[in-house]
Amino acid sequence: MPQAKVYGIREHLVPVRDALSDALNEAISVGLAFPRERRLQRFFPMDAADFIYPPHERSARYTIIEIETFEGRSPDILKRLVREIYERVPVATGIAPRDLDVIITQQPKHAWGLMGEPGDEIKLTYKVEI
């Protein structure tokens, strides 16, 4: 169950939030063979003073996408997801690839609680081990 968190400076993130959400959802759907209708995203628009980065390496449009998911996906599948994000998000938002970081964390299913059940006991409608 991939869940995405997106961080960026408020005045740059908010105007592209809907387009970024759609592009990220499509990338996750294609990259992980995950159902499109299961969109799970949280956006964290931040004040510039609270979002510290090296300005000589990144612009004010710097955006971080963190995706947490069940473990079980191969390195090739995770790389496919990263590539899908880098193909879709810049086109949809105008955020340059150098201003976009993607971090994927995999957790064991038993470390999740979903809809009142431990993650390793819930019946999923999609494959994780790909």
N, C-alpha and C positions, 0 to 999 in steps of 0.2 A: 504494500500500500504506500506508494511514494507520496511523500508530503514535501512541498516546496516552501522555502522561506526566501523572500527576496528583500534585500537591503539596498538602500540608495539614498541620496540626498533628496529631500522632499520635493523641491521645486523642479527636479529633473525626473524623479520617479513617478510622481502622481500623474503628470500629463500622458505618460506612455503605459500606465498600469494595465488598462484593458487590452491593448495590443500585445504587451509583454505576456500577460496572462494567457491569451489565446495561443501565442507562439510557443510558450513553455508547455502548455497543455498538449499541443500537437506534437511537440518534440518528445514528451514523455510517452504519449500514446504510441507513436511510431517506434521510438528507441527501445522501449521496454515491453512492447506489445500489451499495453495497459488500456483498459476501457476508457474512452474519451469522456464519458459521462461521470467518471469518478474523480473529477478535478478536486484536488486538495492543495490549496495555496494560501499563504499568508504574506502580506506585504508590510514592510516596516520602513515607511518614509521617515527619514531622520533629519534633524537639523544639521547643517554643515559642521557646526562645532562638535557634534557627537559622532561624526563619521570621519575618522582620521585615516589618511592614506598618503603615499608619497606623490605630491603634485607634479613632480618632474616625470613620473611614470604614467600617471593616470589623469584624466580630466575630471571635471565636476560631475560628469555623467557616470562615473565609476559605479558599478552595480555588482553585488555579490548574490549568487543564487546557490542556496544550500538545499540539497535533496536528501532526505532520509528515507530509507526503504528497508524492506526485509532483506537479509542476506540470502544468497543463493544464485545471484546473477553473475555470469562469467565476466572476466575483465573485458572481453571483446564486446559484450552487450553494454557494459558501462561506458566504454569508449564510444560506442555507437550513439548512446544518449548524449554524451558531451558534444559529439559532432553535430547531432541534430539540433541541439540548443544553439551552437555557434552558426549554424546555417540559417536558422529561423529567426532568432531574436534580433540580430542586427538589422535584417531586412524589415522586420515589423516595427522596430522602434528607432532605428538610426543610432543605436548605441554601438560604438566601434568594438570589434572583438578584443582589442587591447584594454578596453574599459569594462570587460565582463569576466568575472571569475566564476567558475562552477566547482562546487565541492559536493561530492556524493559520499554519504556515510551509509553503510549497511549494518543493520542490527539483527541479532537473532530474533526469530518470531516470538519466542517466549518473553522477550523484553518489551513487548507491546501489549497494550490493552485496547481492544477495539469493540465498540458497541456492546460493552458489558462482559466481554470474554477475553481470556488470554489469547494473544495472537497465534500461538501454535495450536489452539483448539478450534479456531473459527474456520468455517468452510469458505474458501475463496472461490471466486468466479473467474479467476485468471491464474496463469502460471507464473511462478516466481523462479523456478529452477530452469532458466534459459541461458 
